[in-house]
Amino acid sequence: MNDAMAEPEPVDETSEPAASDTGAPRGAAPEPAAAAPLEVVRERTGHPGVDARLARLAEVDDLPADGHLEVYEDVHRGLRAELTSLDAHPAPRPYENRS
């Protein structure tokens, strides 16, 4: 058969690139990206307890990823407590019995 008419060899696209292609040895884990603040804008709610809890979320910008969970769980607990307090009925004051 004519060389000009020969079919190209199939390319295995599932294989890893050669070490010379990436500059890193094969099988080496890529370096994690440096931590960067998310810079999420937090709007004030007007409720001091909620605003204080949400402000705490800014702490995760300075923590490694494995420290985020503790802050998120604490904020979640605090927000749940704030919501629960809205459902609580105040104790009756003396002399408010109108019966």
N, C-alpha and C positions, 0 to 999 in steps of 0.2 A: 504494500500500500504506500501511497505518497505521504511523506512526512508533513507536508503542508495541510493535508486533510486529516491528520490524526486527531483523535478526540483528546481534549486536555484531561489530565489526571484529576480525579475528584479531590476536593479539599475537605479535610476533617475540621469543621468549624467548632466542634465540641472540645477539642484538645486545648490545653493551656498554651499561651504564647511562650515562645522560647525565652530564655533568660536574657538574651541579647535584645529582645523586643521591648522589655519593660525596664531593664536596668537592675532588676532584682533577681536573686536566684529563684529557681523553681521551688514552689512549695512554701516560700517565705510569706508570712502574713503581712498584709499591707499595714503601714503605720496609721494609727488612728489620727483623725484630724484634731487639731487643737480645739479646746473648748472655746466657744464663742457665745456671748450673751444673746438670748433670744430677743431682747428688747421689746417685749410685749407691752403694749400700752394698757395700763390698768385704770379704768375710770372709777372715780369715787362713787359709792352708792348712797352716801348720806347716812349710813348706819355705821357708827364708829366700830362696833365689834366686827362686822363683816369687812370693813375697810382695813382694819388691823390684820385680819387673817390673810386677806388678798395681798397686802403689802409684803407679807412674809414670803410669798412666792418669788420675790426678787432675789432671795438668798440662793436659789438654785443656780443663778448665773455664775456664782463663784465656787460652786461645788463640782466635783467629778460626778459623772453619771450615776455611780453607785450610791451617792449621797442624796440623790433627788427623792427617792422613795420615802425616806423618813420625813422630809419636809412636806411632800404631797399628802402623806397620811395624817400628819399633824394638822395641816390646813383643813383637810376633809373632816376630821373629828371636830375641829373648832367651828366650821360652818354648820355641821349637823347640830352642834350644841346651840348655836345661834338660832337656827330654825326651830328647834325644840322649844327654846325659851319663848318664842312667839306664841306657841300653843298653850303655854302654862297660864293658868288663871291666877291673878293676884289674890293673895289671902285677904279675906274680908277684914275691913278695919272695924274697930269697935264703934258702936253706935251707927252702923250702916244697916242694921236690921230694920226693915220697914214693915214688919208684920204687926 
